[in-house]
Amino acid sequence: MQVAERLLNTPPYPFAELARLKAAAIADGVDLIDFGIGDPDRPTPPHIVQALREAAADPATHQYDETGKGLPEFRQAVVAWYRDRFGVSLDPEAEVLRLIGAKEGLAHLAWAVLNPGDVVLAPDPGYPVYKVASMFAGAETHFLPLHAEAGYLPDLGAIPADVVKRARLMYLCYPHMPTGALAGADFYRNLVDFARAHDLLICLDMAYSELYFDGHRPEGLLQVEGAKEVAVEIHSLSKTYNMTGWRIGYAVGNPAALNALEKLKSNVDSGAFLAIQQAAVAALSGPQDCVEEMRAIYRKRRDLLIDGLAQAGWRIPKPKATCYVWAPVPEGYTSAGLAETLLQEAGVLSTPGSAYGACGEGYVRFSLTVQGGRPEARIGEAVARIQEKVRLK
Ligand SMILES: Cc1ncc(COP(=O)(O)O)c(C=O)c1O
């Protein structure tokens, strides 16, 4: 059987590789402490599960979602959430589109707006989907290097003129996975001017918009005047409400881009389970204390890990947002080398920063979603094992 060249040229999805390493370590009898994939280890809040139960019992939810854009009550819930959270008003007909998770929307957007030979601008380090989806669409990716010294914001002025000329889409992600960095209104205002000047669509991945700490509540790009002319924001319920397996998210913003994405999606998917959309309404419109609780839990885990490792002599900056710790590797290690040492010597699974791009070299990522139970105790144990078994200086 033939496999398409576009797939043969695609490296394995980094988390598939991680899953392989993890399975091998477990098969070897290692008591693995898993800081690999960012998949919440806590259950979906009960009121959302209950809403799904009730919705799923209604046979009217068992058929195709023929709306194309998503249930009207789902889009209305997004509109209300956006108004309360960002003070941004959205037209539920033209400016909201239901997705089968953020990943699906991010990937299909490339197919919806790019032609072969176009250039895509994407953050390095960044979520691998931006590049791979652009490649599937026949576009070339130009990476925007993000560095700690610049707050992990791209230098728009440093993009070569011939690249900007061919660029049609820029992916960005704030709060930024994997570094936990944030962007503010000044950056977003410049970005809108830049996009206008160069006829670019900006796609801001906001999958982590609600995972922030110490009062650093992320701003949105659509809050900037005129942003809807050039931008879409992609949201997910996965991390905010511990709903990764449910596959539900949404895109908001520029009507022409959403229209193109809807047209593409209508040809390749048939919507999301209606009962899940109704449960998502319960998530977005219901009590939000579960989100506050989630932030407190990740903040505690972040502090346990970073303060613990600091005592062991490994200094790591505290992220303002996301469920990730972006740790500079101690001298003498590469990203992959340290990740391997952590796994082999301490049974601690992390992700090499290089999996997120060339600028991720020199870092490893720890996810604060610790798999396998007793997360806080496991973080303590990981710190103890690293201190005892891994050379850090
Ligand atoms: C930066 C980023 N965007 C999007 C997603 C995907 O979210 P979803 O589960 O809604 O597809 C992830 C998942 O880890 C992510 O890290």
The ligand as an SDF file (V2000), in Angstrom:
LIG
                    3D

 16 16  0  0  0  0  0  0  0  0999 V2000
   -1.0960   25.0920   22.3610 C   0  0  0  0  0  0  0  0  0  0  0  0
   -2.2110   24.1190   22.2340 C   0  0  0  0  0  0  0  0  0  0  0  0
   -3.2310   24.4120   21.4210 N   0  0  0  0  0  0  0  0  0  0  0  0
   -4.2570   23.5540   21.2530 C   0  0  0  0  0  0  0  0  0  0  0  0
   -4.2840   22.3500   21.9280 C   0  0  0  0  0  0  0  0  0  0  0  0
   -5.3900   21.3700   21.6440 C   0  0  0  0  0  0  0  0  0  0  0  0
   -6.5380   21.5540   22.3850 O   0  0  0  0  0  0  0  0  0  0  0  0
   -7.8140   20.6460   22.1160 P   0  0  0  0  0  0  0  0  0  0  0  0
   -7.8230   19.5590   23.1340 O   0  0  0  0  0  0  0  0  0  0  0  0
   -8.9810   21.5850   22.2760 O   0  0  0  0  0  0  0  0  0  0  0  0
   -7.7380   20.1230   20.7230 O   0  0  0  0  0  0  0  0  0  0  0  0
   -3.2520   22.0030   22.7860 C   0  0  0  0  0  0  0  0  0  0  0  0
   -3.2650   20.6980   23.4850 C   0  0  0  0  0  0  0  0  0  0  0  0
   -2.4350   20.3100   24.2270 O   0  0  0  0  0  0  0  0  0  0  0  0
   -2.1780   22.9140   22.9450 C   0  0  0  0  0  0  0  0  0  0  0  0
   -1.1410   22.6260   23.7420 O   0  0  0  0  0  0  0  0  0  0  0  0
  1  2  1  0
  2  3  1  0
  2 15  2  0
  3  4  2  0
  4  5  1  0
  5  6  1  0
  5 12  2  0
  6  7  1  0
  7  8  1  0
  8  9  2  0
  8 10  1  0
  8 11  1  0
 12 13  1  0
 12 15  1  0
 13 14  2  0
 15 16  1  0
M  END
$$$$
